[in-house]
Amino acid sequence: MRYCYFILHTAILFPLLVISRAGQSAELTPIQQQTLHQQERQRALEERLAPPTPDVRLSAPSASSDRLIFPVEKPCFVIDRVTLSGTEPLPRWLPLQRIANQALGQCLGGQGINQLMSQLQNRLVGHGYVTTRVLAPQQDLNSGTLALQVVPGKIHRVALTPESDRHVTLFSAFPARPGHLLDLRDIEQGLENLQRIPTVQASMELIPGSAPGETDIALSWKQSKMWRLAASLDDSGTRSTGRYQGGATLFLDNPFSLSDQFYVSAGGA
């Protein structure tokens, strides 16, 4: 008896649904058991052809302890108040003011002020805001007030490099948008989305924009080919279905430019 099967599947960034055969084998006919076996073998073949998504997470310096020990300096200025301007676009849960308030009652000179600014900067970087800057404008510290300015780092433009392939839709895969705060976590997620297809390689470069705090994201996206073909043969069949089982699978990668995947499989004894 000759046995054949045919599978059609499409997916957009979602894992495959797998049918388990646990607890069912005793109630299934030989043909049904063979069908489940073919599905499991097909899944194993897909896993070999689709290697794990590469880890594209960018390394950001980890924020150190918020507790500050300021150096003794001469001359220094007793700080009674610390103001932070420009923080409106940032999440309210960031403890920037709490960190800055450690300067209250302290006599700070240049080293102490730089230490405070570095701590604020490290906290911003640790949360992904790698292009947001903390500055100290010119001021008279004899008043007892230390004024610090936060310049939010925003995205000016997201575009493919001239050398990139064009069969990709960035809007659906890349969450970072022009006008948004530049958040390292959004860039990491976008690169992972763009590289979910095994035949795709993606990378990015941050380029300073024309205005203060602005950054352009230049994405390099290359797809080596849009299809893959795989064949298999084993002797795991039964007497009723045929001992030798063969199959072939055709994969179409990113056919609709949405980091999607489509495949069709066929096999028999």
C-alpha positions in Angstrom: 0.0 0.0 0.0 1.3 3.4 -0.9 0.9 6.2 1.6 1.1 10.0 0.9 0.6 13.1 2.8 0.5 16.8 2.0 0.9 19.7 4.4 0.3 23.5 3.7 1.4 26.0 6.3 1.9 29.7 6.6 3.1 31.8 9.6 3.9 35.4 10.5 6.3 35.5 13.4 4.3 32.8 15.3 5.4 29.3 16.4 3.9 26.2 14.9 1.1 24.3 16.6 2.2 20.8 17.3 -0.1 17.8 17.8 1.0 15.6 20.6 0.7 11.8 20.3 1.1 11.2 24.1 -1.7 8.9 25.3 -3.2 8.5 21.9 -1.2 5.7 20.2 -3.2 2.9 21.8 -6.4 4.2 20.2 -5.1 5.1 16.8 -5.0 3.0 13.6 -1.7 2.3 12.0 -2.5 5.0 9.3 -3.3 7.6 12.0 -0.1 6.7 13.9 1.9 7.1 10.8 0.3 10.5 10.1 1.3 11.7 13.6 4.8 10.3 13.1 5.1 12.2 9.8 4.0 15.4 11.5 6.6 15.0 14.2 9.3 14.2 11.7 8.2 17.3 9.7 8.5 19.5 12.8 12.1 18.1 13.5 13.0 19.0 9.9 11.7 22.5 10.3 13.7 23.0 13.5 16.9 21.9 11.7 16.2 24.3 8.8 15.2 27.2 11.1 18.1 27.8 13.6 17.4 29.7 16.8 17.0 33.4 16.4 20.4 35.1 16.9 20.8 37.1 20.0 21.1 40.7 18.7 20.6 42.4 22.1 23.0 45.3 22.4 25.1 45.7 25.5 24.4 48.7 27.6 26.5 49.6 30.7 24.7 48.4 33.8 23.7 51.1 36.3 25.8 51.0 39.5 24.4 51.6 42.9 22.6 54.9 43.3 24.3 55.7 46.6 26.8 58.5 46.1 29.8 59.4 48.2 31.0 62.9 47.2 34.6 63.9 47.4 35.9 66.7 49.7 36.8 69.6 47.4 37.9 73.2 47.7 36.4 75.4 46.5 32.9 74.0 46.9 29.3 75.2 47.1 26.6 74.1 49.5 23.7 72.7 47.5 20.2 73.4 48.9 18.2 72.6 45.8 18.6 70.5 42.6 16.4 71.1 39.6 16.1 68.8 36.6 14.6 70.3 33.4 13.7 68.5 30.2 12.5 65.3 31.8 8.9 65.5 30.6 9.3 63.0 27.7 10.9 60.4 30.0 8.9 57.9 32.1 7.8 59.2 35.5 9.1 56.1 37.2 12.7 56.9 36.5 14.2 57.9 39.9 16.2 60.8 38.5 15.1 63.4 41.0 15.7 60.9 43.9 19.3 60.4 42.7 19.8 64.2 42.2 18.5 64.9 45.7 21.6 63.2 47.2 23.4 66.4 46.6 21.2 68.3 49.1 23.2 69.6 52.0 26.5 68.6 50.3 29.3 71.0 49.5 30.1 70.2 45.9 32.9 71.2 43.5 33.5 70.3 39.9 34.3 66.6 40.7 31.1 66.1 42.8 28.9 67.7 40.2 30.4 65.5 37.5 29.9 62.5 39.7 26.2 63.3 40.2 25.8 63.9 36.4 27.5 60.6 35.6 25.2 58.7 38.0 22.1 60.2 36.4 23.6 59.4 32.9 24.3 55.8 33.9 20.7 55.3 35.1 19.3 56.6 31.8 21.6 54.3 29.9 20.8 51.3 32.1 17.1 51.8 31.1 17.9 51.9 27.4 17.9 55.7 26.8 21.5 55.6 25.5 21.4 59.0 23.6 19.7 61.0 26.3 22.2 63.4 27.9 22.5 65.2 31.2 24.1 68.7 31.0 25.0 71.4 33.5 24.3 74.8 32.0 26.3 77.9 33.1 25.0 79.1 36.5 25.8 80.8 39.8 26.1 78.1 42.5 26.4 80.7 45.2 22.6 80.7 45.2 22.6 77.1 46.5 20.7 75.8 43.5 22.2 73.3 41.1 20.3 73.3 37.8 20.8 70.3 35.5 19.3 69.9 32.1 18.2 66.6 30.5 18.3 66.5 26.7 16.1 63.6 25.6 17.6 61.6 22.8 14.9 61.2 20.0 14.8 59.3 16.7 14.9 61.6 13.7 14.7 59.0 11.0 14.6 55.2 10.5 15.8 54.1 7.0 17.4 51.3 5.1 21.0 51.8 3.9 21.5 52.1 0.1 23.0 48.7 0.0 20.1 47.0 1.7 17.5 44.8 -0.1 14.1 46.5 -0.3 11.7 43.6 0.2 10.9 44.4 3.8 8.3 46.4 5.7 9.9 48.2 8.5 6.7 49.6 10.0 5.4 46.1 11.0 8.7 44.8 12.3 10.6 47.7 13.8 8.9 49.4 16.8 11.2 52.4 17.0 9.6 55.4 15.2 10.7 58.9 14.2 9.9 61.3 16.9 10.0 58.7 19.7 12.6 58.6 22.5 15.5 56.4 21.4 15.1 53.3 23.6 17.6 50.5 23.2 15.0 47.9 24.0 12.9 48.9 21.0 15.9 48.6 18.7 16.8 45.2 20.2 13.2 44.0 19.6 13.2 45.4 16.1 16.4 43.6 15.1 15.1 40.3 16.5 11.9 40.7 14.5 13.9 41.4 11.3 16.1 38.3 11.7 13.4 35.8 12.5 13.7 34.4 9.0 16.9 32.2 8.7 17.8 33.7 5.3 17.9 37.3 6.6 20.8 39.2 8.2 20.1 42.6 9.8 22.2 45.2 11.6 22.0 48.8 12.5 24.0 52.0 13.0 23.2 55.0 15.1 24.1 58.3 13.3 23.9 61.7 15.0 21.2 63.9 13.6 21.4 67.5 12.6 19.6 68.8 15.7 20.8 68.3 19.3 19.6 65.0 20.8 18.4 63.6 17.4 19.7 60.3 16.0 19.2 58.6 12.7 18.9 54.8 12.6 20.5 53.2 9.5 19.3 49.6 9.1 21.2 47.1 6.9 18.9 44.3 5.8 19.9 41.5 3.4 18.1 38.4 2.4 20.2 35.7 0.8 17.3 34.0 -1.0 13.5 33.7 -0.7 13.1 29.9 -0.8 14.6 26.8 0.7 14.1 23.1 -0.2 14.6 20.1 2.0 14.2 16.4 1.5 14.1 13.5 4.0 14.1 9.7 3.9 13.9 7.2 6.7 12.9 3.6 7.5 10.5 4.3 10.3 7.3 3.2 8.4 5.2 0.2 9.2 4.3 -2.8 7.0 0.9 -1.4 6.2 2.2 2.1 5.2 5.6 1.0 3.8 8.9 0.8 5.6 10.7 3.7 3.8 9.2 7.1 4.2 10.3 10.1 2.1 9.3 13.7 2.1 10.1 17.1 0.7 9.4 20.6 2.0 9.5 23.9 0.1 9.9 27.0 2.3 9.1 30.5 1.1 10.8 33.1 3.3 9.3 36.6 3.7 7.0 36.4 0.6 4.9 39.4 1.6 7.8 41.4 3.1 6.3 41.0 6.6 9.0 38.7 8.0 6.5 36.0 7.3 7.1 32.3 6.3 5.1 29.9 4.1 5.9 26.3 3.4 4.4 23.3 1.6 5.3 19.7 2.4 4.6 16.4 0.6 5.7 12.9 1.3 4.9 9.2 0.9 6.1 5.6 1.1 
